[in-house]
Amino acid sequence: MGSSYQTILAAGDLTDVRAAVTESGQRAVVVPVGERRWAVVPAPADGGYAETEELARLLSRPAGAVAAAFDVFDSDVVVARLFRDGRGYHDYLSEQSHHEEAWDDDDNEILFDMLGRPYPPGATLPTGPYGADPAAFVPLGVAPVDEVTLEAALAGPEPLAEVQHHRILRALNLRPGPLATTYDEAVAAGLGV
């Protein structure tokens, strides 16, 4: 098994970030990763998965705030859902051919990509990244954002998803470490504010 973690990148004031975490009711560690940029690392629920989307929505509600919920799954794929004004505005998936299997009411197999998009039996899944638009990610970064490097990082491919995630974060001019960690690791590092 590879690395898996769920984190949120929030751009905005620390007081707003703390208020959103409190409102969510989730336990989370908040770590600075750049000027007015915060890694929000939520505690996992039973099963080891940390829910991030609702907290990212809350973090993006204040004027001028944006947030990205990141999910790195088993070193295979990076999923990012970007939020502004409490609503999603962009989705990114590093590799569309990575999928999960499910069955419908008639016991037919259905494939879902990591964004939850369904594909009927026998369908050929697209390959490569989805949503690799650097302009969508720029508001999350700290100037100067290296858009050429960001575009290359989003396009991939990388053999390990966490390496690709680090490249994306570095291109945004952020410290990637706190955004590529688990809750337990973030607590142990003692960097929370």
Disulfide bonds with the S-S distance in Angstrom:
none
